[in-house]
Amino acid sequence: MTNTSTENVAARSGRYEIGGDLPVVRLGYGTMQLTGEGVWGPPKDHDEAIRVLRRSVELGVTFFDTADSYGPTIAEELLAEALHPYADDVVIATKAGLTRTGPGEWVPVGRPAYLRQQAELSLRRLGLDRIDLFVELQAVELASLAARGEAESSATVRGRVLAARRQQEERGAAVGAGVCNAEIEVDQLERMVPLAPAVLGYLARAAAACGISARAWFRVIRVSRTIADLEGSDAVSERHVAEALSFRRALAETASGRPLASQVMARG
């Protein structure tokens, strides 16, 4: 099956490649709120939940996010009921690492054996022979969620984005290249995004250890440059590369020899 809808509203959001080789429409659908109150139990209107999922595909959505803890199990079961057999371009991401004891209650469990078990159960519920994206959920401390620190205003964020865009335009104009980092051609990257030896070594270790493709290598450099631009930094640092690599967590952890602080998972 292939999605042949002529009412492809979601496609207007553009496309994104997960891991550099798994294309999805940027506008996805998260299934958490399809379940009952407190993300517990079945939806109030089962038929409406099924209709919403099927309508999402009709409107061009190709990426669905779910988790074994939504319901629990309810969201995955609804996806399978509504969409199986799945269209060729539909990608389902699911998660594990949280057990449920009641509405609004979440208990982290990160034991490898438990995660493997949950992955296999998700395969069965979803009717899949593989899961394209399986995520171990991070445990977030309540104190960090409850903290009311000073956040950037929308105007401040907008100013940083515009400043980064101007920097990219000026950099591209100087060498006759594209107006944003995403448009930098491969043969222009070394000149436009020079990397210090330590930074290059960090990226090289990731590539050697995990078999990162040439295409992904250049994409990481472009993303790293964008992160640096948003910080107003002239040079790309290891931290910028690490953040870009965090989208490919396994690469980042192998290159540094340890998990990034922001990616340390709860382990039961």
Secondary structure, DSSP 8 states (H G I E B T S, - for coil): -----S---GGGG-EEEETTTEEEESS-EE-GGGSSTTTBSS-S-HHHHHHHHHHHHHTT--EEE--TTTBTTHHHHHHHHHH-S--TT-EEEEEESEEEEETTEEEE---HHHHHHHHHHHHHHHT-S--SEEEE-----HHHHH-------HHHHHHHHHHHHHHHHHHHHHHT--SSGGG--HHHHHHHS---HHHHHHHHHHHHHHT--HHHHHHHHHHHHHHHHHHT-SS--HHHHHHHHGGGHHHHHHHHTS--GGG-----
